[in-house]
Structure formats: C-alpha cells, structure tokens
Amino acid sequence: MSPNATLASTGISIERWTKSSRVALGCMAAVLALLMFAPAVLGAGAIDRMTALFIYVILAAMWNALAGFGGLVSVGQQVFFGLGAYFTIRLADAGLNPFVSLFAAAIVTGALSIPLSLFMLRLKGGEFAIGMWVIAELAHLLVNLDRLIQGETGTSLISLNVYDGNTRRATIYWLALIAMAALLGALFLLMRSRAGAAMQAIRDNEEAATSLGVRVIATKRLLFVLAAFGIAVAGGLWLATATTFQPKTYFSVQWTAYMIFMVLVGGIGKFEGAILGAILFFVIETFFGAAGVWYLIGLGATAVIFSLYLPRGLWGEIERRFDFQLLPVGYRLKLPGPHKIKWEELAGLRPDSLAKGDVHAFW
C-alpha cells in the first residue's frame, strides 16, 4: 500500500495550500495591480516613500532567505548593496541607459558573487558572518580607488537628469514595484521546490543533509547568488531615488543592521515575516526617523526586546498562536480530532500524539 493510501485510510492528509493562503495570494495580486496606478493619484512625496518601502521589502526578503531559510547569517550584505549602486554608476557612465544599468549592475554583482562564494561558503557560523563584513570593507576601499567616484566625495547618476522629475519618479517607482514582486515570486517558488527543501535541511543540520545526498555547497551557492542579486537591485534602486553615490553611505553596515532588524521583528525563517518586518520598519522610520540618534537607539532596543521575548518575531507568534499561514513554503499535516498537537510531537511521530491532533505545520 502506498504512503498516500495509508495516510488516507487513517484520516490523515498532507496539504500545502489552505483557504486563507489562497485568499491571501489573490489579495496580494490585487494589491500589486492597484499599486501600479499609484503614480497617477499620489503626490511626489508619497511615491518616494512607497518606493523606499518596496526596497525595504526586497532587502528584508533577501536577508531572510540567506539567514532564515539557508542558515547563513551575514553582517556584510551591504557589500552587494554598495556594488549594485557602484556598477550602476559605472555602466551609466559608459553610456548605458540609467534604468537598464540598474538591473545590468545587479547581474554583474550576482556574477561576482559566484567566485566569492567559492571560498566564503566554506566558512561557517561566526566566521562567515564576520568574513562577509571584511569583504564589504575591502570592496569599499577598492571602490574608493576609482577616479570616477572621487573617494568618499562620491559622484552622481547624472544621466538621470535627462528625464523630468515626474517621469523619473514614476519610472523608478514602477521598477521598484516590479522588482519586488519578481524577487518575492522567485524566492517563493524556490523555497517551495526541492532546492528550497534542501536549503532548509542544510540550515537545520548540515551533516544530516550531506548524508542524505544534498549537494551542500551548490545549494548554498544558489541562495547566496540570489541574495546578492536581489540586494544589488535594491542598491541600484536606492541610488536612482537619491541620485548621489557616496561609498561610505552605501557600504555602511547600517544597511545590514536594517535588514536584521526587519527580519528579527517580522519573524526569521518566515516568508510573511520579512514582509511584515519591512512594513513595520517603514512605519517606524516614517514617524520617528527625524529623531536622529534616538531613532537608532530605539531600533536597537526594539531588536533586543524581540530577541529576548519574541524570538519568533511577530509573524512567528501569530502563526504559533492561531495556526495561521498566508504564504506557506512547506507542507502541513492534517490530522483527525479537535485538538492541536505540537511540532515537537509531530517530529517524533509518536503514535499517542497522532491520536490528538488537528492541523500543524511540520515542514
């Protein structure tokens, strides 16, 4: 008898989508469609802020993919943010359309991340985290040597000046929205694939994953390159909104700190958590960003509080308390009976626990 037939005979079923997740996906598609018309109804300031929100979502999703799903905690992801902006400047200066340069620069950065991964992915834990920071500082120094950049004085994406303000603002907004949707979609599909399952297996226990035949380095490299590409896109988009490029700003560890904050608050390892964390960070910055150093102190204190008392993040707590998922990347085990069972019981597959449960995520 097949495993599926055995499960069916006991009233147990495996599901991936729920009614709420189908509704959520439809609502997200509708919201994205409506957002395409925002430049026609919103003012310049609101469009600029919405563009910043899309960039924050990209940053949070990419760092969450690397650390939350892949177990690769990095404090040096600003290297890709800075390189995305730098290569945009370089390609535009060479005569390429500035809007095309944004994505061409991300491709160049993603390509550079491949040889970088050959030795960085051999590091583990704290070594990888600090090693990425060292790489970011090294890239910062090398970019400063470029005469076009003029050291820390920086330069501007002057080729954008050929477009009038409204056209430029709307185009950058649409590019950011499309990039966010495309990257989230690609990440969602990746995490629901066999490669995504392999990544999470490596995160949980690399030795066990290796023993099962998972190609650890190749799988890590896929996630590493995707994160590099996505963060480089964000760097190029940020440059387009600011137009000026100063290495110390774009290669600042502050960008990675923002990514970590968004993911910790929203929920690390949760697809929805990165999006929620980016929205919360955006709201906090909008209302309290003018507070200067107190704003940064508040962010740090909030991150510490969440680490101590809400380690799952906001979305993790929502999921734990209400068994509620909007964008599931794994499977769910549906069991007969009115009561919920704990993941720890499911992991052990104890017969007594299988007699209790209702529904709980197990992947």
C-alpha positions as CSV (number, residue, x, y, z in Angstrom):
1,M,0.0,0.0,0.0
2,S,1.3,3.4,-0.9
3,P,2.1,6.0,1.8
4,N,-0.7,8.3,0.5
5,A,-3.2,5.5,0.7
6,T,-2.0,4.6,4.2
7,L,-2.5,8.2,5.3
8,A,-5.9,8.4,3.7
9,S,-7.1,5.3,5.5
10,T,-6.2,6.8,8.8
11,G,-7.9,10.2,8.1
12,I,-4.5,11.9,7.8
13,S,-3.8,14.2,4.8
14,I,-1.0,16.4,3.7
15,E,-1.7,19.8,2.3
16,R,0.2,22.8,1.1
17,W,-2.4,25.4,0.4
18,T,-5.2,26.4,2.8
19,K,-8.2,28.5,2.1
20,S,-6.6,31.5,3.8
21,S,-3.4,31.2,1.8
22,R,-5.3,31.1,-1.5
23,V,-7.3,34.2,-0.5
24,A,-4.0,35.9,0.6
25,L,-2.3,35.2,-2.7
26,G,-5.3,36.6,-4.6
27,C,-5.4,39.7,-2.4
28,M,-1.7,40.3,-2.9
29,A,-2.1,40.1,-6.7
30,A,-4.9,42.6,-6.5
31,V,-2.9,45.0,-4.3
32,L,0.1,44.8,-6.7
33,A,-2.2,45.6,-9.6
34,L,-3.7,48.6,-7.8
35,L,-0.2,49.8,-6.8
36,M,0.7,50.1,-10.5
37,F,-1.7,53.1,-10.7
38,A,-0.4,54.9,-7.6
39,P,1.7,57.5,-9.5
40,A,-1.5,58.8,-11.1
41,V,-3.1,59.6,-7.8
42,L,-0.4,60.0,-5.2
43,G,1.9,63.0,-4.7
44,A,5.7,63.1,-5.2
45,G,6.4,62.6,-1.5
46,A,4.2,59.6,-1.2
47,I,5.6,58.0,-4.3
48,D,9.1,58.4,-3.0
49,R,8.1,56.8,0.3
50,M,6.4,53.9,-1.4
51,T,9.5,53.3,-3.5
52,A,11.5,53.1,-0.3
53,L,9.1,50.6,1.2
54,F,9.5,48.3,-1.9
55,I,13.3,48.5,-1.5
56,Y,13.0,47.6,2.2
57,V,10.9,44.6,1.4
58,I,13.5,43.4,-1.1
59,L,16.3,43.8,1.5
60,A,14.4,42.0,4.2
61,A,13.3,39.2,1.9
62,M,16.8,38.6,0.7
63,W,18.5,38.6,4.1
64,N,15.7,36.3,5.4
65,A,16.3,34.0,2.5
66,L,20.0,33.8,3.3
67,A,19.8,33.5,7.1
68,G,16.3,32.4,7.8
69,F,16.0,29.7,5.2
70,G,19.6,29.0,4.5
71,G,21.2,29.4,7.9
72,L,23.8,31.8,6.5
73,V,23.9,34.7,8.9
74,S,25.8,37.6,7.4
75,V,26.6,41.1,8.7
76,G,28.2,42.1,5.4
77,Q,25.4,42.1,2.9
78,Q,26.0,45.8,2.4
79,V,28.7,44.8,0.0
80,F,26.1,43.8,-2.6
81,F,24.0,46.9,-1.9
82,G,27.1,49.1,-2.5
83,L,28.3,47.2,-5.5
84,G,24.8,47.4,-7.1
85,A,24.9,51.2,-6.8
86,Y,28.6,51.4,-7.9
87,F,28.2,49.3,-11.0
88,T,25.0,51.3,-11.9
89,I,27.2,54.4,-11.8
90,R,29.9,52.7,-13.9
91,L,27.6,51.3,-16.6
92,A,25.6,54.5,-16.9
93,D,28.9,56.5,-17.3
94,A,29.8,54.0,-20.1
95,G,26.7,55.1,-22.0
96,L,24.1,52.5,-20.9
97,N,20.6,53.8,-20.2
98,P,20.5,54.5,-16.4
99,F,17.3,52.4,-15.9
100,V,18.8,49.5,-17.8
101,S,22.0,50.0,-15.8
102,L,20.1,49.3,-12.5
103,F,19.5,45.7,-13.5
104,A,22.7,45.2,-15.5
105,A,24.6,46.2,-12.4
106,A,22.7,43.6,-10.4
107,I,23.6,40.9,-12.9
108,V,27.3,41.9,-12.7
109,T,27.1,41.8,-8.9
110,G,25.4,38.5,-8.9
111,A,28.1,37.2,-11.3
112,L,30.8,38.4,-9.0
113,S,29.2,36.7,-6.0
114,I,29.8,33.3,-7.7
115,P,33.6,33.3,-7.3
116,L,33.2,35.0,-4.0
117,S,31.1,32.1,-2.8
118,L,33.8,29.6,-3.7
119,F,35.7,30.4,-0.5
120,M,33.1,32.3,1.6
121,L,30.7,29.4,1.7
122,R,33.5,27.2,3.2
123,L,33.2,29.4,6.4
124,K,30.6,28.6,9.0
125,G,28.7,30.4,11.7
126,G,30.5,33.5,13.0
127,E,33.4,33.0,10.6
128,F,31.0,33.5,7.7
129,A,29.3,36.5,9.3
130,I,32.5,38.4,10.0
131,G,34.1,37.3,6.8
132,M,31.3,39.0,4.8
133,W,31.9,42.1,6.8
134,V,35.6,42.0,5.9
135,I,34.7,41.6,2.2
136,A,32.3,44.6,2.4
137,E,35.1,46.8,3.9
138,L,37.5,45.6,1.2
139,A,35.1,46.4,-1.5
140,H,34.5,49.8,0.0
141,L,38.2,50.5,-0.1
142,L,38.5,49.3,-3.7
143,V,35.6,51.4,-4.9
144,N,37.3,54.5,-3.3
145,L,40.2,54.0,-5.6
146,D,38.1,54.5,-8.7
147,R,38.8,58.1,-10.0
148,L,35.2,58.3,-11.2
149,I,34.0,58.0,-7.7
150,Q,36.4,60.6,-6.3
151,G,37.0,58.7,-3.0
152,E,34.4,59.5,-0.3
153,T,33.4,62.6,-2.1
154,G,31.3,60.4,-4.4
155,T,29.5,61.2,-7.6
156,S,26.0,61.3,-9.1
157,L,23.9,59.4,-11.5
158,I,23.8,62.4,-13.8
159,S,22.4,60.5,-16.8
160,L,19.0,60.6,-14.9
161,N,18.9,64.3,-15.4
162,V,17.7,63.9,-19.0
163,Y,14.3,62.8,-17.6
164,D,11.9,65.3,-16.0
165,G,11.1,64.8,-12.3
166,N,7.7,63.2,-12.6
167,T,8.7,60.7,-15.3
168,R,11.8,59.7,-13.4
169,R,10.0,59.3,-10.1
170,A,7.2,57.2,-11.7
171,T,9.6,55.0,-13.6
172,I,11.7,54.3,-10.5
173,Y,8.5,53.5,-8.6
174,W,7.3,51.0,-11.2
175,L,10.8,49.4,-11.5
176,A,10.9,49.0,-7.7
177,L,7.4,47.5,-7.6
178,I,8.1,45.1,-10.4
179,A,11.5,44.1,-8.9
180,M,9.9,43.5,-5.5
181,A,7.1,41.4,-7.0
182,A,9.5,39.4,-9.2
183,L,12.0,38.7,-6.5
184,L,9.4,37.7,-3.9
185,G,7.8,35.4,-6.5
186,A,11.1,33.8,-7.5
187,L,12.0,33.3,-3.8
188,F,8.6,31.8,-3.0
189,L,8.8,29.3,-5.9
190,L,12.4,28.5,-5.0
191,M,11.6,27.8,-1.4
192,R,8.7,25.5,-2.4
193,S,10.9,23.5,-4.7
194,R,13.2,20.6,-3.9
195,A,16.1,23.1,-3.7
196,G,14.2,25.0,-1.1
197,A,13.7,21.9,1.0
198,A,17.4,21.1,0.6
199,M,18.3,24.6,1.8
200,Q,16.2,24.3,5.0
201,A,17.6,20.8,5.6
202,I,21.1,22.3,5.5
203,R,20.1,25.1,7.8
204,D,18.7,22.6,10.4
205,N,21.5,20.0,10.2
206,E,24.2,20.3,7.5
207,E,25.8,16.9,8.4
208,A,22.5,15.1,8.2
209,A,21.7,16.8,4.9
210,T,25.0,15.8,3.4
211,S,24.4,12.2,4.5
212,L,21.1,12.2,2.5
213,G,22.9,13.3,-0.6
214,V,22.2,17.0,-0.6
215,R,24.8,19.0,-2.5
216,V,25.5,21.4,0.3
217,I,27.9,23.9,-1.3
218,A,26.0,24.1,-4.6
219,T,22.7,24.6,-2.8
220,K,24.2,27.3,-0.6
221,R,25.6,29.0,-3.6
222,L,22.2,29.2,-5.3
223,L,20.8,31.1,-2.3
224,F,24.0,33.2,-1.9
225,V,23.9,34.4,-5.5
226,L,20.1,35.1,-5.4
227,A,20.5,37.2,-2.3
228,A,23.4,39.1,-3.8
229,F,21.4,39.8,-7.0
230,G,18.4,41.0,-5.0
231,I,20.3,43.2,-2.7
232,A,22.2,44.7,-5.7
233,V,18.9,45.5,-7.3
234,A,17.9,47.3,-4.1
235,G,21.2,49.2,-4.1
236,G,20.7,50.4,-7.7
237,L,17.1,51.5,-7.0
238,W,18.2,53.4,-3.9
239,L,20.8,55.2,-6.0
240,A,18.2,56.1,-8.5
241,T,16.0,57.7,-5.9
242,A,18.9,59.5,-4.2
243,T,20.9,60.1,-7.4
244,T,24.1,60.6,-5.4
245,F,26.6,57.9,-4.6
246,Q,29.0,58.1,-1.6
247,P,30.8,54.9,-0.8
248,K,30.7,55.3,3.0
249,T,26.9,55.5,2.8
250,Y,26.2,52.6,0.5
251,F,28.8,50.3,2.1
252,S,27.7,51.1,5.6
253,V,27.0,48.2,7.9
254,Q,23.8,50.1,8.8
255,W,22.1,48.6,5.8
256,T,22.7,45.1,7.1
257,A,21.6,46.2,10.5
258,Y,18.3,47.4,9.0
259,M,17.9,44.0,7.3
260,I,18.5,42.1,10.5
261,F,16.1,44.4,12.4
262,M,13.3,43.8,9.8
263,V,13.7,40.1,9.8
264,L,14.0,39.7,13.6
265,V,10.9,41.8,14.3
266,G,8.8,40.3,11.5
267,G,9.9,36.7,12.0
268,I,13.1,35.0,10.8
269,G,12.6,32.0,8.6
270,K,9.0,33.1,7.8
271,F,8.2,34.3,4.3
272,E,5.5,36.5,5.6
273,G,7.7,37.7,8.4
274,A,10.2,39.5,6.2
275,I,7.4,41.5,4.5
276,L,5.7,42.3,7.8
277,G,9.1,43.4,9.3
278,A,9.8,45.7,6.3
279,I,6.4,47.3,6.7
280,L,6.9,47.9,10.4
281,F,10.4,49.3,9.9
282,F,9.0,51.6,7.2
283,V,6.3,52.9,9.6
284,I,8.8,53.4,12.4
285,E,11.2,55.3,10.1
286,T,8.4,57.4,8.7
287,F,7.2,58.7,12.1
288,F,10.4,58.6,14.1
289,G,13.3,58.8,11.6
290,A,13.7,62.5,12.3
291,A,14.6,61.8,15.9
292,G,18.3,61.2,14.9
293,V,20.4,59.1,17.3
294,W,17.4,58.3,19.5
295,Y,15.7,56.7,16.5
296,L,18.7,54.3,16.1
297,I,18.8,53.6,19.8
298,G,15.1,52.8,19.7
299,L,15.7,50.4,16.8
300,G,18.4,48.6,18.7
301,A,16.4,48.4,21.9
302,T,13.4,47.0,20.0
303,A,15.6,44.4,18.3
304,V,16.9,43.3,21.7
305,I,13.4,43.1,23.2
306,F,12.2,41.0,20.4
307,S,15.2,38.7,20.6
308,L,14.5,38.1,24.3
309,Y,10.8,37.9,24.5
310,L,9.5,37.3,20.9
311,P,12.3,35.2,19.3
312,R,9.9,34.0,16.6
313,G,9.0,37.6,15.6
314,L,5.6,39.0,15.2
315,W,4.5,36.7,12.4
316,G,6.0,33.7,14.2
317,E,3.8,34.4,17.2
318,I,0.8,34.8,15.0
319,E,1.5,31.5,13.3
320,R,2.1,29.8,16.6
321,R,-1.0,31.1,18.4
322,F,-3.5,30.9,15.6
323,D,-2.0,28.3,13.3
324,F,-2.4,30.9,10.5
325,Q,-0.3,30.9,7.3
326,L,-0.7,33.1,4.3
327,L,2.2,32.2,2.1
328,P,3.3,28.7,3.2
329,V,6.6,27.4,1.7
330,G,6.3,23.9,3.3
331,Y,3.6,21.3,3.9
332,R,1.0,20.8,6.6
333,L,-0.1,17.6,8.2
334,K,-3.9,17.5,8.8
335,L,-4.9,15.1,11.5
336,P,-8.4,14.0,12.7
337,G,-9.6,15.3,16.0
338,P,-10.4,18.7,17.6
339,H,-7.1,19.4,19.3
340,K,-3.8,20.7,18.0
341,I,-0.6,18.9,18.5
342,K,2.9,20.4,18.9
343,W,5.6,20.3,16.3
344,E,7.8,18.5,18.7
345,E,5.3,15.7,18.9
346,L,5.0,15.5,15.1
347,A,8.7,15.5,14.7
348,G,8.9,12.4,16.8
349,L,5.9,10.8,15.1
350,R,4.7,9.3,18.3
351,P,1.5,7.2,18.0
352,D,0.0,8.9,21.0
353,S,0.4,12.3,19.5
354,L,-1.1,11.3,16.2
355,A,-4.3,10.5,18.0
356,K,-4.7,14.0,19.3
357,G,-4.1,16.5,16.5
358,D,-5.8,18.8,14.1
359,V,-3.5,20.8,11.8
360,H,0.1,21.9,12.3
361,A,2.9,22.9,10.1
362,F,5.6,20.3,10.0
363,W,8.0,21.4,7.3
